[in-house]
Amino acid sequence: MSTASIAERAPWLKNPSLQKLLSALAENGEEARIAGGAVRNALLGQVVADIDIATTNLPQATVQKATEAGFKAVPTGIEHGTVTVVADGTPYEVTTLRDDIETDGRHAVVHFGRDWDRDAQRRDFTINALYATADGTVIDLVGGLADVEARRLRFIGDAEKRIREDYLRILRFFRFFAWYGDGRPDVEGLKACARLKDGLDRLSAERVWAELKKLLAAPDPSRALLWMRQSGVLSRVLPETEKWGIDAIHGLVSAEKDLGWTPDGLLRLEAILPPDAGRLESMAKRLKLSTKETSRLVEWATERSPVADLSDLALSKRLYFGSPQGIDDRLALSLAVARTKAVSSDEALKEAAGFSRLLKLTRNWKRPVFPLKGNDLAEIGFESGPVMGEVIRKLTEIWADSGFVMDKSALIEKAKALPNFQERR
């Protein structure tokens, strides 16, 4: 067992409410330790979003002790030993030490215990099986400290066995590699993921998509996506990427870093998918994407890629009559590709400048308000219905061609000159 300390790297550890909760859980000979990601991220100097606690207390004892200490205890997953304790507005997931006694590749039947070694051995990766006591002392039972230092992702024990316990661990392997790994993925872990990838079919769509979104949100998911492709895992969960290629993701990540763009998981997904609206709708249905996510992908696929020398007015018209988000996505990806090619091509450098200009215009664009209403047309003799709708459509095009500057009176004069109006005189 190796030891270290996060005391000087985890200011959150000094939180009085957290210390009070740990103290309460440690009464009557029991133990409580910070577990998993919070310890790992503290060691890596990364942001800690959630703090989980492992304890020898049985779930009901956790509820009782937390309540007696003045905290709110919510039995969010009590059948699996998890109680969410809310201390001064901060939620902490407190879970009883466990041992899996039965698994089916998706779910586990657990037995509550008091053995820290067995609890560590049931976890997925060594870097996720670290514990820290209330004073910050890190307890490493599986060699996770060395792996954190080397930024190496390894399954605990036999990789194939770990995966068969829960096939989602295949995607988690690549997700954690994207966030915390350096170099090449662990060979045994990679081979096991490739061998058992068919097991991904047993997972719910919600679990798969949630994991993919987390992977795509990594600072640079390109290496992980490459190894997912090499192992056949990517084609298993995203068959749409097959015969398409993922090279564009590298240029997009580079553009994000160089241009200060906020990483965007859906834009990154678009970078590795063919712009085929029908296939994307099918994919969205299969993975149960939200309506908003689906709409964005379809709008991106439906919009044509603007040319780099598109005029300001032509762009404004496309934005008005089309999808601003879809055009923004098209331009961002075109700019990323052009920047990559610009290293060895003057023409691509010129294109990159053009796409950059168009993207800036797009992001500063405000939708103009059409100055004419149906009542205005009714006042000069048009009746509500299909004819008026056609007139409004035609006048909108005329207004757009004017650079969106033609006012109401000018548009009324244009309306009077239309055949529809002349026929009514």
Secondary structure, DSSP 8 states (H G I E B T S, - for coil): -EEEE-TTT-GGGG-HHHHHHHHHHTGGG--EEEETHHHHHHHHT------EEEESS-HHHHHHHHHHTT-EEEEEEGGGTEEEEEETTEEEEEEE-EEEEEE-BS-EEEEE-S-HHHHHHTSSBGGGSEEE-TT-EEEESSSHHHHHHHT---BSS-HHHHHHHBTHHHHHHHHHHHHH--SS--HHHHHHHHHTGGGGGGS-HHHHHHHHHHHHTSS--HHHHHHHHHHTHHHHH-GGGTTT--THHHHHHHHHHHHT----HHHHHHTTS---HHHHHHHHHHHT--HHHHHHHHHHHHS----TT--HHHHHHHHHHS-HHHHHHHHHHHHHHHHHHTTT-HHHHHHHHHHHHHHHHHHH---------HHHHHTTT--TTHHHHHHHHHHHHHHHHTTS---HHHHHHHHHTSHHHHTT-
